[in-house]
Amino acid sequence: MITQDLLAAVNAYRRQAGVAELSENSCADASALIHAKSQAAANRMYHRTLSQVENACKMVGGENIAFGYATPAAVLKGWWGSPGHRANMLDARYRYMGIAVAYSASGTPYYTQVFYIP
């Protein structure tokens, strides 16, 4: 499954950096899916406000988004190549991650990755 593969890949990066692995969280997954679907329906990429991300699961959090990457490996490479996105993936304060992908009517993938501090 795409989301489990991405979580495993992010955790591999975190292990290499000496950072504790992230756990899957059903609220985080639901939050990511809602936002991925919203972007796909609007056919545009946009961030939610930090308060929207945090209110979704009642935890402090952050968000990475992307669109148009043909494969999960490509989106991960894109996030890894961006200092801000990479910082989110390696932030030792985060303990939970949710991730989702949704497709627009034209088939464009929209990815959302959320991170939470319990």
C-alpha positions as CSV (number, residue, x, y, z in Angstrom):
1,M,0.0,0.0,0.0
2,I,1.3,3.5,-0.9
3,T,0.8,5.0,2.6
4,Q,2.5,2.2,4.4
5,D,5.4,2.2,2.0
6,L,5.9,6.0,2.5
7,L,5.7,5.6,6.3
8,A,8.4,2.9,6.1
9,A,10.6,5.0,3.8
10,V,10.3,8.1,6.1
11,N,11.2,5.9,9.1
12,A,14.2,4.6,7.2
13,Y,15.4,8.2,6.8
14,R,14.7,8.8,10.5
15,R,16.7,5.7,11.6
16,Q,19.7,6.8,9.4
17,A,19.5,10.2,11.1
18,G,19.3,8.7,14.6
19,V,15.7,9.9,15.1
20,A,13.0,7.8,16.6
21,E,10.5,6.2,14.2
22,L,7.1,7.6,13.6
23,S,4.0,5.6,14.4
24,E,0.9,5.4,12.3
25,N,-2.1,7.2,13.8
26,S,-5.7,6.8,12.6
27,C,-6.6,10.5,13.2
28,A,-3.5,11.6,11.4
29,D,-4.3,9.3,8.5
30,A,-7.9,10.7,8.4
31,S,-6.6,14.3,8.5
32,A,-4.2,13.7,5.6
33,L,-6.9,12.0,3.5
34,I,-9.4,14.8,4.0
35,H,-6.9,17.3,2.9
36,A,-5.6,15.2,-0.1
37,K,-9.2,14.7,-1.3
38,S,-9.9,18.4,-0.8
39,Q,-6.9,19.4,-2.9
40,A,-7.8,16.8,-5.6
41,A,-11.4,18.0,-5.8
42,A,-10.2,21.7,-6.1
43,N,-7.5,20.6,-8.6
44,R,-4.9,22.7,-6.8
45,M,-2.4,22.3,-4.1
46,Y,-2.7,24.5,-1.0
47,H,-1.7,24.3,2.7
48,R,-4.1,24.4,5.5
49,T,-3.3,26.8,8.3
50,L,-1.3,25.3,11.1
51,S,-4.3,25.7,13.5
52,Q,-6.4,23.6,11.0
53,V,-3.8,20.8,11.0
54,E,-3.5,20.9,14.8
55,N,-7.2,21.1,15.5
56,A,-7.8,18.0,13.3
57,C,-6.3,15.7,15.9
58,K,-6.0,17.9,18.9
59,M,-2.2,17.7,18.8
60,V,0.6,20.1,17.7
61,G,1.5,19.3,14.1
62,G,3.0,20.1,10.7
63,E,2.2,19.3,7.1
64,N,3.9,18.5,3.8
65,I,2.0,18.5,0.6
66,A,2.8,17.8,-3.1
67,F,1.1,17.1,-6.3
68,G,1.8,15.7,-9.7
69,Y,4.5,13.1,-8.7
70,A,3.9,9.9,-10.7
71,T,5.1,7.6,-7.9
72,P,5.4,7.5,-4.1
73,A,9.1,7.2,-4.5
74,A,9.2,10.4,-6.6
75,V,7.1,12.4,-4.1
76,L,9.4,11.2,-1.3
77,K,12.5,12.2,-3.3
78,G,10.9,15.6,-3.8
79,W,10.1,16.1,-0.2
80,W,13.6,14.9,0.8
81,G,15.2,17.4,-1.6
82,S,13.4,20.3,0.0
83,P,15.0,21.6,3.2
84,G,11.6,22.5,4.8
85,H,9.9,19.2,4.0
86,R,13.0,17.2,5.0
87,A,13.0,19.1,8.3
88,N,9.4,18.0,9.0
89,M,10.3,14.4,8.2
90,L,13.3,14.4,10.6
91,D,11.8,16.6,13.4
92,A,12.5,14.5,16.5
93,R,9.5,16.1,18.3
94,Y,7.0,14.3,16.0
95,R,5.8,10.9,17.0
96,Y,2.9,10.3,14.6
97,M,2.5,10.5,10.9
98,G,-0.5,10.3,8.6
99,I,-0.2,10.2,4.9
100,A,-2.7,10.0,2.0
101,V,-2.9,10.4,-1.7
102,A,-6.0,11.3,-3.7
103,Y,-6.5,11.8,-7.4
104,S,-8.1,14.7,-9.2
105,A,-10.7,14.0,-12.0
106,S,-7.8,14.2,-14.5
107,G,-5.8,11.6,-12.5
108,T,-3.3,14.0,-10.9
109,P,-2.1,12.7,-7.5
110,Y,-2.3,15.0,-4.5
111,Y,-0.2,13.9,-1.5
112,T,-0.6,15.1,2.1
113,Q,1.7,14.1,4.9
114,V,0.9,15.3,8.5
115,F,3.1,15.0,11.6
116,Y,2.0,15.3,15.2
117,I,3.5,15.7,18.6
118,P,1.3,13.9,21.3
